[in-house]
Amino acid sequence: MTEPVPTPPRRSQQNWLLAALPAFPLLLLVLRLWYLSRQDLPTMLLLVQYVNPLGMISALFITLLWAVPAVVLVLRALGGLLLVSARDQTGATRSLLAVTAQRMPDWVVVIAGLLAAFTWQLRFLPALVMLLVVIMGLTAWQRHPDDRLVLRVVSIGVPVAAAAVVLVWVLPGIVDAVRRGEVATAVLLLAPPLLGTMLAGPVPVRFARLATHWPAVLAALIAPFVVGVVFLRAPILPTSAVEVATGDGVEVLRGQVITVDDVATTILDRDGLVHFVRNEDLRTRTICPETAEVPASAVEVRGWPVEASALEWVAPARRLASLDPRCLGRPLDPA
């Protein structure tokens, strides 16, 4: 009779997971260079030679700052829901999702919540409030299961009060979204407060795994693709416009500067072509701002665009009175 293959211990599985985590940012950085080089291997090798790794890591950090609190809060909420809903606590702790939530310190959740409040767009802030009240309610069920007063206040009173406050505040945005036909925006503003009042306590045992593991698996499958698409669009080299002297006059070359040495300036244009321009042929040079993305939604909540984050409102931003003509492909002196 064939003996069953033993299952690796959980600690061994976690060690494999921790060992694989650093490979994902490295893969993102390589894909970003491959995407920037328009899938041309020699150009990619040139970028690898000259692109500053610190600049790429900084772009990765700024672009994906919102993803860290999302992972932390979702893991804590789903794992806590599984712990309080399971009939057998010993069986529940066999789940990596439940163990992660059980061992996650409260200060990590607090920092993740503050980070999300500053980096998430306004349309996702109702979901943030929902996650926080759900985590508070589930934590009360874990630590004070026999204290009825605490459970009523934290898992019922707080979610209902938070939902009422959020709904009153975002009501103009919901009305504006419905009027403009933006159903997705209206759902993002309306649904989270209502769900927060229902998920701040245990769910029926037969639905516990369905409500926790499947959303976690779905998020784990979708998140890498979302993160990859967002980062592939992030700039990692300064965009410049230079005036180059030619036999027919002056030509404006726009692109991303790869490197500058004593002989030439290397520029990657928007089509993925590399130009080696002699420094003696350069006339002027300027840095061009990144092209601002057109907002996908025109909905506002009390004057706050739903696609803006609190950090964008607080942090100082460079405001240009007029755009340099060289960034538009025109020389400073047309003559």
Secondary structure as the mmCIF struct_conf table of DSSP 4:
data_model
#
loop_
_struct_conf.conf_type_id
_struct_conf.id
_struct_conf.beg_label_comp_id
_struct_conf.beg_label_asym_id
_struct_conf.beg_label_seq_id
_struct_conf.end_label_comp_id
_struct_conf.end_label_asym_id
_struct_conf.end_label_seq_id
HELX_LH_PP_P HELX_LH_PP_P1 THR A 2 PRO A 9
HELX_RH_AL_P HELX_RH_AL_P1 ARG A 10 ALA A 20
TURN_TY1_P TURN_TY1_P1 LEU A 21 PRO A 22
HELX_RH_AL_P HELX_RH_AL_P2 ALA A 23 LEU A 36
TURN_TY1_P TURN_TY1_P2 SER A 37 GLN A 39
HELX_RH_AL_P HELX_RH_AL_P3 LEU A 41 TYR A 50
BEND BEND1 VAL A 51 VAL A 51
HELX_RH_AL_P HELX_RH_AL_P4 PRO A 53 THR A 63
TURN_TY1_P TURN_TY1_P3 LEU A 64 TRP A 66
HELX_RH_AL_P HELX_RH_AL_P5 ALA A 67 SER A 85
BEND BEND2 ARG A 87 ARG A 87
HELX_RH_AL_P HELX_RH_AL_P6 GLN A 89 ALA A 92
TURN_TY1_P TURN_TY1_P4 THR A 93 ARG A 94
BEND BEND3 SER A 95 SER A 95
HELX_RH_AL_P HELX_RH_AL_P7 LEU A 96 ARG A 103
HELX_RH_AL_P HELX_RH_AL_P8 ASP A 106 THR A 119
BEND BEND4 TRP A 120 TRP A 120
STRN STRN1 GLN A 121 GLN A 121
HELX_RH_3T_P HELX_RH_3T_P1 LEU A 122 PHE A 124
HELX_RH_AL_P HELX_RH_AL_P9 LEU A 125 ARG A 143
TURN_TY1_P TURN_TY1_P5 PRO A 145 ASP A 146
HELX_RH_AL_P HELX_RH_AL_P10 ARG A 148 ARG A 152
HELX_RH_PI_P HELX_RH_PI_P1 VAL A 153 GLY A 157
HELX_RH_AL_P HELX_RH_AL_P11 VAL A 158 ARG A 180
TURN_TY1_P TURN_TY1_P6 GLY A 181 GLY A 181
HELX_RH_AL_P HELX_RH_AL_P12 VAL A 183 GLY A 196
TURN_TY1_P TURN_TY1_P7 THR A 197 MET A 198
BEND BEND5 LEU A 199 GLY A 201
HELX_RH_AL_P HELX_RH_AL_P13 VAL A 205 LEU A 232
TURN_TY1_P TURN_TY1_P8 ARG A 233 ARG A 233
BEND BEND6 ALA A 234 ALA A 234
BEND BEND7 LEU A 237 LEU A 237
STRN STRN2 THR A 239 THR A 246
TURN_TY1_P TURN_TY1_P9 GLY A 247 ASP A 248
STRN STRN3 GLY A 249 VAL A 260
BEND BEND8 ASP A 262 VAL A 263
STRN STRN4 ALA A 264 ASP A 269
TURN_TY1_P TURN_TY1_P10 ARG A 270 ASP A 271
BEND BEND9 GLY A 272 GLY A 272
STRN STRN5 VAL A 274 ARG A 278
HELX_RH_3T_P HELX_RH_3T_P2 ASN A 279 ASP A 281
STRN STRN6 LEU A 282 ILE A 287
HELX_LH_PP_P HELX_LH_PP_P2 CYS A 288 PRO A 295
BEND BEND10 ALA A 296 ALA A 296
STRN STRN7 GLU A 300 VAL A 301
TURN_TY1_P TURN_TY1_P11 ARG A 302 GLY A 303
STRN STRN8 TRP A 304 PRO A 305
TURN_TY1_P TURN_TY1_P12 VAL A 306 GLU A 307
STRN STRN9 SER A 309 SER A 309
HELX_RH_AL_P HELX_RH_AL_P14 ALA A 310 VAL A 314
BEND BEND11 ALA A 315 ALA A 315
BEND BEND12 ALA A 321 SER A 322
HELX_RH_3T_P HELX_RH_3T_P3 PRO A 325 LEU A 328
TURN_TY1_P TURN_TY1_P13 GLY A 329 GLY A 329
BEND BEND13 LEU A 332 ASP A 333
#
